[in-house]
Amino acid sequence: MQNSSALVSPFWLNQHIDDANLVLFMSTMNVITTGEPEAAPSGYIPHAQLFDFEHQVCDKTSSLPHTMPSPEVFQQEVRKLGVNNDSVVVIYDNQGVFSAPRVWWMFKCMGHKHVYVLNGGFPAWQKNGFTSDACLTNTTLLGDFISNYRADLIVGSEQVLAALSATDKKVIDARSSERFFGKVEEPRAHLRSGHMPNACNLPFNHCVDKGKLINDSVIRKKFEALKISKNQTLIFSCGSGVTACVLALAAHEAGYEKLSVYDGSWSEWGADNGLPVVTD
């Protein structure tokens, strides 16, 4: 499959669902306020496996939620899921476009080129009347995937701090405007309210309509309104590095190329009193 877009439609997926080199994942994210698992869906797309970035494919030594694992751990875990170097990987979630872009970004960080997000997720699959299964799939096939880590796609707090005063970089926060301006408390306990100085705010759900990513021309207008240039390196942040990847996906679709994600996001920044926070 050759495609400059990182999105596939339910129709495309239905046509290719039995392809030998297709690996399909369902992603899910625990509820922020309770830590409980997301409500179980009414069904699953055939051949889908769970991609558990909350507990399994993550850095289990980190105090932060679902932190990126090392290239070695990622390689080991996705091989268990049957991923090969030539696999076409498609990820979907049960909300539309929410947690699936996180898994897409993880694969990109590890150098996999053929990775896509199902636009609209399981709701779009259901809406089009395609078949669902009662259970997820567990593969017994061991893949041969080899990680080729791209360190430029994931940044830490020191890089973000330097970027806040750099003209060739822009930090974009995907949280709601209420959280960004410190008008409400953070859903995770013990985090300061507010945002990084000089960061701009584009709530991730402003790039999603009825569970689908909006048109790329509309995305470009939103970025242009924030005076974001394609010559700048864009660093996306959110609460814990998940919905930041929705903005990374949106930026990719709109033709922006210099993209990175702050993995610790506000879970790290808001907890560190040595890092600056403003509310205006």
C-alpha positions in Angstrom: 0.0 0.0 0.0 1.4 3.4 -1.0 -0.4 6.4 0.5 0.7 9.8 1.5 -2.2 10.1 3.9 -2.1 8.3 7.2 -5.8 7.7 7.2 -7.8 4.8 5.7 -11.6 4.6 5.3 -13.9 1.9 6.6 -14.5 0.9 2.9 -10.7 0.5 2.3 -10.4 -1.6 5.5 -13.3 -3.8 4.6 -11.8 -4.5 1.2 -8.4 -5.4 2.7 -9.5 -7.0 6.0 -8.2 -10.4 4.9 -4.9 -9.3 3.4 -2.1 -11.5 4.6 0.2 -8.6 5.5 -2.5 -6.5 7.3 -2.2 -6.2 11.1 -5.2 -4.5 12.7 -5.1 -3.1 16.2 -7.8 -1.6 18.5 -6.4 1.0 20.9 -8.1 2.1 24.1 -7.2 4.5 27.0 -8.1 4.4 30.6 -10.5 7.1 31.9 -8.3 9.9 33.2 -10.3 10.7 36.3 -10.9 7.2 37.6 -8.1 5.1 36.0 -10.7 2.6 35.0 -10.7 0.9 31.6 -12.8 2.5 28.8 -16.3 1.0 28.5 -16.2 -2.2 26.3 -17.5 -1.7 22.8 -20.5 -3.6 21.3 -18.1 -5.5 19.0 -14.8 -5.6 17.3 -13.6 -5.3 13.8 -12.6 -8.8 12.5 -9.0 -9.8 13.1 -8.4 -6.9 15.5 -5.9 -7.3 18.4 -5.6 -5.1 21.4 -2.7 -2.7 21.4 -2.2 -2.0 25.1 -0.1 1.1 25.4 -1.4 1.6 28.9 0.1 -1.5 30.5 2.1 -3.5 28.0 3.7 -1.6 25.2 5.1 1.2 27.5 7.9 2.1 29.8 6.8 0.2 32.9 9.6 1.8 35.0 8.2 5.4 34.4 6.0 7.2 37.0 4.2 8.9 34.1 1.2 7.3 32.3 1.8 5.2 29.1 5.3 6.5 28.4 7.0 5.4 25.2 9.0 2.2 25.7 12.6 1.7 24.6 13.1 0.6 21.0 14.1 -2.8 22.2 10.9 -3.2 24.3 8.7 -1.9 21.5 10.3 -4.4 19.1 9.8 -7.3 21.5 6.2 -6.5 22.2 5.0 -5.9 18.6 6.8 -9.0 17.4 4.5 -10.9 19.9 1.6 -9.2 18.1 2.7 -10.6 14.8 4.1 -7.4 13.3 6.6 -7.8 10.5 8.8 -5.2 8.8 6.5 -5.3 5.7 3.2 -5.4 7.7 0.5 -2.8 6.9 -0.6 -1.7 10.3 -4.0 -0.1 10.8 -5.2 1.2 14.2 -8.7 2.1 15.3 -10.3 3.2 18.5 -13.9 3.1 19.8 -14.4 6.9 20.0 -13.5 7.7 16.4 -10.2 9.5 16.4 -8.9 9.7 19.9 -6.3 7.1 21.1 -5.5 5.5 17.8 -3.2 8.3 16.7 -1.0 7.6 19.7 -0.3 4.1 18.4 0.2 5.5 14.9 2.8 7.9 16.3 4.5 5.1 18.3 5.0 3.1 15.2 6.3 6.1 13.3 8.8 6.8 16.2 10.0 3.2 15.8 10.5 3.7 12.0 7.6 1.7 10.6 6.5 3.3 7.4 3.2 1.5 6.6 1.0 2.6 9.5 -2.4 4.1 9.3 -5.4 5.2 11.4 -9.0 4.2 10.6 -10.8 7.5 10.2 -13.9 7.5 12.3 -12.9 4.3 14.1 -15.3 1.6 15.2 -18.4 4.0 15.0 -17.7 4.6 11.3 -17.2 0.9 10.7 -20.6 0.2 12.4 -22.3 3.0 10.6 -21.4 1.5 7.3 -22.9 -1.9 8.3 -19.7 -3.9 8.2 -19.3 -7.2 10.1 -18.2 -7.2 13.7 -16.9 -10.0 15.9 -17.7 -10.6 19.6 -14.1 -10.9 20.7 -10.7 -9.6 19.9 -8.1 -11.8 18.2 -4.9 -13.2 19.8 -2.2 -14.1 17.3 0.2 -17.0 17.8 2.5 -15.8 15.0 5.8 -14.1 15.9 6.7 -11.1 13.8 10.1 -10.0 12.6 9.7 -6.2 13.1 13.0 -4.3 13.8 12.8 -1.0 15.5 14.6 1.9 13.8 14.1 4.6 16.4 13.6 8.2 15.2 14.7 10.3 18.2 13.5 13.6 16.6 9.8 12.6 16.9 9.7 12.4 20.7 11.0 15.2 22.9 11.5 15.8 26.7 11.0 18.7 29.0 14.4 20.3 28.4 13.8 20.4 24.7 10.4 21.9 25.2 11.7 24.5 27.6 14.3 25.6 24.9 11.7 25.6 22.2 9.4 28.0 24.1 11.8 30.9 23.3 12.9 29.7 19.8 11.4 31.3 16.7 11.9 28.2 14.6 9.8 26.1 16.9 6.3 26.2 18.2 4.7 24.3 21.1 1.0 23.5 20.6 -1.1 22.3 23.5 -4.0 20.0 22.7 -5.9 20.3 26.0 -9.1 22.2 26.3 -8.9 26.0 26.5 -10.3 25.8 30.1 -7.4 23.7 31.1 -4.9 25.7 29.0 -5.8 28.9 30.7 -6.1 27.4 34.2 -9.8 28.0 34.6 -10.4 24.4 35.8 -8.4 22.0 37.8 -6.4 19.3 36.0 -8.1 15.9 36.0 -5.0 14.3 37.3 -4.3 15.0 40.9 -1.4 17.3 42.1 -0.8 19.0 38.8 -0.6 22.7 38.5 -3.2 24.5 36.3 -2.2 26.6 33.3 0.1 26.3 30.4 3.7 26.8 29.2 4.7 30.4 28.4 4.6 31.1 24.7 2.7 27.9 23.9 -0.4 28.2 21.8 -3.7 26.2 22.2 -5.5 24.1 19.7 -7.8 21.7 21.5 -7.6 18.3 19.7 -11.4 18.0 19.4 -11.3 21.2 17.2 -9.7 18.9 14.5 -12.3 16.2 14.9 -15.9 16.3 13.7 -18.4 13.5 14.5 -15.5 11.2 15.3 -13.5 11.8 12.1 -10.5 14.0 11.4 -11.7 17.2 9.6 -10.7 18.2 6.1 -7.0 19.0 5.7 -7.7 22.5 4.2 -9.7 23.3 7.4 -6.8 22.0 9.5 -4.4 24.3 7.6 -6.6 27.3 8.3 -6.6 26.5 12.0 -2.8 26.3 12.1 -2.5 29.5 10.0 -4.8 31.3 12.5 -2.2 30.5 15.2 0.6 31.9 12.9 2.2 28.5 12.6 4.6 28.1 9.7 5.5 24.9 7.9 9.1 26.0 8.4 8.8 25.6 12.1 9.3 22.5 14.1 6.0 21.8 15.8 6.0 20.2 19.3 2.6 18.8 20.4 1.7 18.5 24.0 -1.5 17.5 25.9 -2.3 15.8 29.3 -0.2 12.7 28.8 0.9 12.4 25.2 -2.2 10.8 23.7 -4.3 13.6 22.2 -1.2 15.5 21.3 -0.9 12.7 18.6 -4.3 13.7 17.3 -2.8 17.1 16.5 0.3 15.4 15.0 -1.9 13.4 12.8 -3.9 16.5 11.8 -0.7 18.4 11.0 0.6 15.4 9.0 -2.6 15.4 6.9 -2.3 19.2 6.4 1.2 18.8 5.0 3.3 19.8 7.9 6.5 17.8 8.1 8.6 18.9 11.1 6.6 17.3 13.9 7.3 16.0 17.4 5.4 15.0 20.5 6.3 15.9 24.1 5.8 12.4 25.6 5.6 13.5 29.3 3.2 16.4 28.4 1.3 18.1 31.2 1.6 15.0 33.4 5.3 15.8 33.7 5.3 19.6 33.2 2.5 20.3 35.6 4.1 18.3 38.3 7.5 19.9 38.1 7.6 23.2 40.1 10.9 24.0 38.4 9.2 24.4 35.0 7.3 27.7 34.3 3.5 27.9 34.2 1.3 30.8 33.2 -2.4 31.3 33.0 -2.7 34.3 30.6 
